[in-house]
Amino acid sequence: MRARWWKWTVLGVVVIAIVVTGAVWLGTGGPGRPTPPPVPKAIVALGDSVASGEGAGSYTADTDGKDGNFCHRSTVAEVLRTRIEGYPFRYNLACSGARSSDITKGGRYREPPQTAQLAKIAKQHPVGAIVVTVGANDAPDFSGLLGKCIEASLFGSPCSEGFGGEWKSRVGAMVPKVTGALREVREVMHKAGYQDDAYQLIVQSYAAPVGPDAREQLRNLNGCPFTGPDLNWVHGKGVGSLDGGLRRAADAVGARYLDMSRAGFGHEACSGTMNDNGPKQKPDGEWFNRLKVDWTDLRVLARADHAIASSFHPNAAGHAAFARCLSAFVAGTDRRAACVAGEDKTLHPEPADD
């Protein structure tokens, strides 16, 4: 009886030794037991027209007017053109014209809130990054102000002189709206079983679509109908104040921040090279649409309101350029960065001070 007990004791010790040794090899990726590859993750875009791809064309059929849905999600939108190791899944939930409330409460065009759509994706794939671009359609009404500037230019008067003083308060009113939307994103992810450190929440700001380098010959309805002072205002204080407000919202929820305010410098609408044939210019090198009228939309009453929606939005080339910078930012570790052109003339995320 004692001999049998002794044999079982020895056998137990041997088994434990094998299990412990095997666990060590598994944990270190030892010979014959390589460390398993990381779990494939998803990157998801939330927000408004800049994120959806308005202006880039190639819209999905279900968001190009079908059943009244004009979210205009482009197949070449920034998030879909990211290339990040470990992120094979890419989703675009943004919708043209969206405000902060469309992310959390009720989606535009009778769509579910973007957070509700995010919750479904979070169950399908591990979400590793959520990129949010929203706020310009809230109190700032940036596109509406651009429209007023276009009208003012026809009479030769700058519009920024009239609303420049209230811009700061408009941006200030935007901040709590965006902050609330970001907190709701956090809450939805918590309910889906994600801790804050399990994914990246990234707030991305807006690039200036026009600037002081716009050609004089194109400062009309054929291109960029803005006065010189208004071009300077949009390029500087307009986009700069938006950037500051969005940065405050990101800080309030512990999100990473990608400053795009300088991303389009040198590539704004109407900044292209002159042709030898006269003042008409090639848009080559421009990352934003000039004033653009879709005459086909004007012929259909249900689409007429969207005939000029793509004006002064990033085009396909712009989305490709921004995607390279976003990809590098997601792969990096800096809490804040700004997309700026490097010596190779392409955009890179340059670390920013906290």
Secondary structure, DSSP 8 states (H G I E B T S, - for coil): -HHHHHHHHHHHHHHHHHHHHHHHHHHHT-TT---------EEEEEESHHHHTTTT--B-GGGTTGGG-----BTT-GGGG---TT--EEEE---TT--HHHHHT--GGG---HHHHHHHHHHHS-EEEEEEE--TTSTT-HHHHHHHHHHHHTTT--SHHHHHHHHHHHHHHHHHHHHHHHHHHHHHHHHTT--GGGSEEEEE----S--TTS-GGGSSTTS----HHHHHHIIIIIHHHHHHHHHHHHHHTT-EEEE-TTTTTT--TT---EETTEEEE--TT--B--S---HHHHTSGGGGGGTTTTTTSB-HHHHHHHHHHHHHHHHS--SEEEEEE-TTSSEEEEE---
